[in-house]
Amino acid sequence: MKYYLEITLLPNPDINLLTLWSKVFQQIHLGLVEMQDDQKRVSIGVSFPEYVIGEKYSVLGGKLRLFAQNEITLARFDALRWLARLSDYVHCTSIRSVPEKITGHAIYQRYQPKINAERLARRYARRHGVDYDTALARYGEMYNKCIPLPFIRQKSLSSEQAFCLWIKKTMATEPAGSAYSSYGLSAIATVPEF
């Protein structure tokens, strides 16, 4: 990844950071969906330069970077257009070259915990043609464990279902891949860290 732009979420008394992340990331996701290829892959990856994992809580921070191999891809994405309705709450830089001195490479991927009994029951009921209560009984006293990863609340535009988009960061020794999901995340493709 050779080019990037940075989006800063601006502190505002009208809207808290978690709500703002939801709105900003929903818009970024919609823009990336429009750029998908035939395999539903996107050539723009994201990073969260202020990402922190703590013992009691984890945060994404207030910055988001979008990366691409060339300026044309980021220009075609047109982040300002997608974030126009949030212009009072975000600042978007121009497209820049990735610095030559970087601190490493990271993989930002979606993490889907399999600990929510209600979600598992809904899935089981749908797949096996049983009612929800029967499926829920199958999972017994399963509890909602605390996940130590930061997340962004999202809403599926197809099902209207709200969900948490958990984001896991892993450091990598070498750059790899350049295909990302419509969230700009990947289990194998890296983005530069600086």
C-alpha positions as CSV (number, residue, x, y, z in Angstrom):
1,M,0.0,0.0,0.0
2,K,1.6,3.2,-1.2
3,Y,-1.1,5.9,-0.7
4,Y,-3.4,6.8,2.1
5,L,-5.8,9.4,3.5
6,E,-6.7,10.0,7.1
7,I,-10.0,10.7,8.6
8,T,-10.1,12.3,12.1
9,L,-13.3,12.1,14.2
10,L,-13.7,15.5,15.8
11,P,-14.7,15.8,19.5
12,N,-18.2,17.2,19.6
13,P,-20.7,17.7,22.6
14,D,-23.6,16.8,20.3
15,I,-22.5,13.2,19.5
16,N,-20.3,10.7,21.4
17,L,-17.4,9.0,19.8
18,L,-19.0,5.5,19.6
19,T,-22.1,6.9,17.8
20,L,-19.9,8.9,15.4
21,W,-17.8,5.8,14.6
22,S,-21.0,4.0,13.7
23,K,-22.1,6.7,11.3
24,V,-18.7,7.3,9.8
25,F,-17.9,3.6,9.3
26,Q,-21.4,2.9,7.8
27,Q,-20.6,5.5,5.1
28,I,-17.2,4.1,4.4
29,H,-18.7,0.6,4.1
30,L,-21.3,1.9,1.7
31,G,-18.6,3.5,-0.5
32,L,-16.5,0.3,-0.4
33,V,-19.5,-1.8,-1.4
34,E,-19.7,0.2,-4.6
35,M,-16.0,-0.5,-5.4
36,Q,-16.3,-4.3,-5.0
37,D,-15.1,-6.6,-7.8
38,D,-16.8,-9.8,-9.0
39,Q,-15.4,-11.7,-5.9
40,K,-16.7,-9.0,-3.6
41,R,-13.2,-7.8,-2.8
42,V,-12.0,-4.2,-2.5
43,S,-8.6,-2.8,-3.1
44,I,-8.8,-0.3,-0.2
45,G,-7.7,-1.4,3.3
46,V,-8.3,0.4,6.6
47,S,-6.3,1.0,9.8
48,F,-6.9,2.5,13.1
49,P,-3.7,4.3,14.1
50,E,-4.9,4.9,17.7
51,Y,-6.0,1.3,18.3
52,V,-5.4,0.2,21.9
53,I,-6.1,-3.0,23.7
54,G,-6.3,-2.7,27.5
55,E,-7.1,-4.9,30.4
56,K,-10.4,-3.2,31.2
57,Y,-11.3,-1.7,27.8
58,S,-10.1,-1.3,24.3
59,V,-10.5,1.6,21.9
60,L,-10.2,2.4,18.2
61,G,-9.2,6.0,19.0
62,G,-10.4,8.8,16.8
63,K,-8.6,8.2,13.5
64,L,-9.2,6.0,10.5
65,R,-6.8,5.6,7.6
66,L,-7.7,4.3,4.1
67,F,-4.9,2.7,2.1
68,A,-4.6,1.9,-1.6
69,Q,-1.8,0.9,-4.0
70,N,-2.4,4.0,-6.1
71,E,-3.8,7.5,-5.9
72,I,-6.4,6.8,-8.5
73,T,-8.2,4.2,-6.3
74,L,-8.5,6.6,-3.4
75,A,-9.5,9.4,-5.6
76,R,-12.2,7.2,-7.2
77,F,-13.5,6.3,-3.8
78,D,-14.0,10.0,-3.0
79,A,-14.2,9.9,0.8
80,L,-15.4,13.5,1.0
81,R,-18.5,12.5,-0.9
82,W,-19.3,9.6,1.4
83,L,-18.7,11.7,4.5
84,A,-20.4,14.9,3.2
85,R,-23.4,14.7,5.7
86,L,-20.9,14.3,8.6
87,S,-18.6,17.2,7.5
88,D,-19.1,18.9,10.9
89,Y,-17.9,15.9,12.8
90,V,-14.9,14.7,10.7
91,H,-11.8,16.0,9.0
92,C,-10.4,14.3,6.0
93,T,-6.9,14.8,4.7
94,S,-5.9,14.9,1.0
95,I,-4.3,11.7,-0.5
96,R,-0.7,11.3,0.6
97,S,2.2,8.9,0.0
98,V,2.9,6.4,2.8
99,P,6.1,7.5,4.6
100,E,9.2,5.6,3.7
101,K,9.9,4.9,7.4
102,I,7.1,2.8,8.8
103,T,6.9,1.0,12.1
104,G,5.6,-2.3,10.6
105,H,2.6,-3.9,9.0
106,A,-0.7,-4.9,10.6
107,I,-3.7,-7.0,9.8
108,Y,-7.0,-5.5,10.8
109,Q,-9.7,-8.2,10.6
110,R,-13.3,-8.8,11.6
111,Y,-13.6,-11.0,14.7
112,Q,-16.9,-12.8,15.2
113,P,-17.2,-14.3,18.7
114,K,-19.3,-17.4,19.0
115,I,-20.6,-16.8,22.5
116,N,-23.9,-15.1,22.1
117,A,-26.7,-17.6,22.8
118,E,-29.4,-15.6,21.1
119,R,-27.4,-15.1,17.9
120,L,-26.5,-18.8,17.8
121,A,-30.1,-19.8,18.4
122,R,-31.4,-17.6,15.6
123,R,-28.8,-19.1,13.3
124,Y,-29.6,-22.7,14.4
125,A,-33.4,-22.1,14.0
126,R,-32.9,-20.7,10.5
127,R,-30.6,-23.5,9.3
128,H,-32.5,-26.4,10.9
129,G,-36.1,-25.3,10.5
130,V,-37.0,-25.3,14.2
131,D,-38.6,-22.5,16.3
132,Y,-36.4,-20.0,18.1
133,D,-37.3,-21.3,21.7
134,T,-36.3,-24.8,20.8
135,A,-33.0,-23.5,19.3
136,L,-32.4,-21.3,22.4
137,A,-32.9,-24.3,24.7
138,R,-30.1,-26.1,22.8
139,Y,-27.6,-23.5,24.0
140,G,-28.7,-23.6,27.7
141,E,-27.2,-21.2,30.1
142,M,-24.6,-19.8,27.7
143,Y,-23.5,-16.4,28.9
144,N,-22.4,-13.3,27.0
145,K,-18.6,-13.2,27.8
146,C,-16.8,-9.9,27.6
147,I,-14.8,-9.5,24.4
148,P,-11.5,-7.5,24.9
149,L,-11.6,-6.0,21.4
150,P,-12.8,-2.7,20.2
151,F,-15.9,-2.7,18.1
152,I,-18.1,-0.4,15.9
153,R,-21.9,-0.8,16.2
154,Q,-23.4,-1.3,12.7
155,K,-26.8,-2.0,11.2
156,S,-27.3,-4.4,8.3
157,L,-29.0,-2.6,5.5
158,S,-30.4,-5.8,4.2
159,S,-31.8,-7.3,7.4
160,E,-32.0,-4.2,9.6
161,Q,-30.3,-6.3,12.3
162,A,-27.9,-4.3,14.6
163,F,-24.5,-6.0,15.3
164,C,-21.1,-5.3,16.7
165,L,-18.2,-5.2,14.2
166,W,-15.4,-6.4,16.4
167,I,-12.0,-5.5,15.1
168,K,-8.9,-7.5,15.8
169,K,-5.4,-6.2,15.1
170,T,-2.4,-8.5,14.5
171,M,1.1,-7.3,13.7
172,A,2.8,-8.9,10.6
173,T,6.4,-9.1,9.7
174,E,6.0,-8.6,6.0
175,P,3.4,-6.9,3.7
176,A,0.9,-9.3,2.3
177,G,-2.1,-9.2,0.0
178,S,-4.1,-6.3,-1.3
179,A,-7.7,-7.6,-1.3
180,Y,-10.1,-6.5,1.5
181,S,-13.7,-7.0,2.5
182,S,-16.3,-4.3,2.0
183,Y,-15.3,-3.1,5.5
184,G,-11.7,-2.6,4.4
185,L,-10.7,-5.5,6.7
186,S,-8.9,-8.8,5.9
187,A,-7.7,-11.9,7.6
188,I,-4.4,-11.9,5.6
189,A,-3.9,-8.6,3.8
190,T,-1.8,-6.0,5.7
191,V,-1.6,-2.2,5.9
192,P,1.4,-0.1,6.9
193,E,1.7,1.1,10.4
194,F,3.3,4.5,11.2
